[in-house]
């Protein structure tokens, strides 16, 4: 009888894409995926270590699973991804009820770890495998309209607050040929949108094919005519004019760029080891806007990083006013043990001050998003319908090429359709409209 496996995924799109690869590996071993923890013989938590509360979530879930194991003693539990890679075998002593651990580079070893666990042998494989890209594994995709294609893994940057280099290892790029083949196959299968994924896609480089990211993106857009091509995440110091010109030259490459800045203060950016200044960032966003009219830019912002003064915070707010981001992922700085900041920089901004600054950043972002969205009322946008709206089954939810969320009356359309929608009203998060 085929054993059932339930995978719960936390964190970023990279983890979602990894879960699709893991599902494929386990299906080859005869496992059947289930979306209910209750009916599973094996529960796998694919984890994220970016913020402290991410780890707390895992510990709470493990406590909950311990209860289930008392009722179902044969239930196996595996913790994979960035948390075990970060805490390593110490996790076995942090909490009981874990049968195996695996890191982002060792998912091919999962069948062995599970087999051992079934014989009561607890194990961990947390090796870094510098050449591993899982190229050639056909992911078990969750969506049928929009999907991810990881093009690289790991990161060679050393941002002072970030755990990713310690959990995902050094950068390695997938062969250009395997990426373009996969994008072409997805177009043939009827996917309407493909997002190329990497921690820092701008530093993608296939040594054998001598192919950088701008060329890869161009080839992807030509391999999937009529399919929307998106990519994330970029690093300001690596984004090039040649890449921006490729985006402008191809209609099916979406006019939106996620460009994390983290802080508006050059002094703080230096402390963060981001490798660029406020001025560099403003130059890059001006270059992008001059080449791609109507492009939207989104970002990541950290409030209360080590040593951040009121003046530094004001520089973040003024940079937001100047760039006018479409939306931002906004967080308080949280210390991640093992990072440069944790070792060498004092976490000296008081929690309540961090929270206060984050509130100001969020309030400003909501104001700007609201203004940008209000300016769209009366305009017509091509929207890729993704699903029914949570508001009503008579409404669909989708996104514009510029990555704005639109909810509109169904009018006979279905998820997967490209619909011209006239915008009738707007909030800071959503545009509302009717098909033209
Ligand atoms: S670029 Fe910096 S923030 Fe992004 S994953 Fe790499 S180290 Fe982390």
Boltz pocket constraint, residues with backbone or C-beta under 6 A from the ligand:
constraints:
  - pocket:
      binder: B
      contacts: [[A, 155], [A, 156], [A, 157], [A, 158], [A, 159], [A, 162], [A, 163], [A, 164], [A, 165], [A, 199], [A, 200], [A, 235]]
      max_distance: 6.0
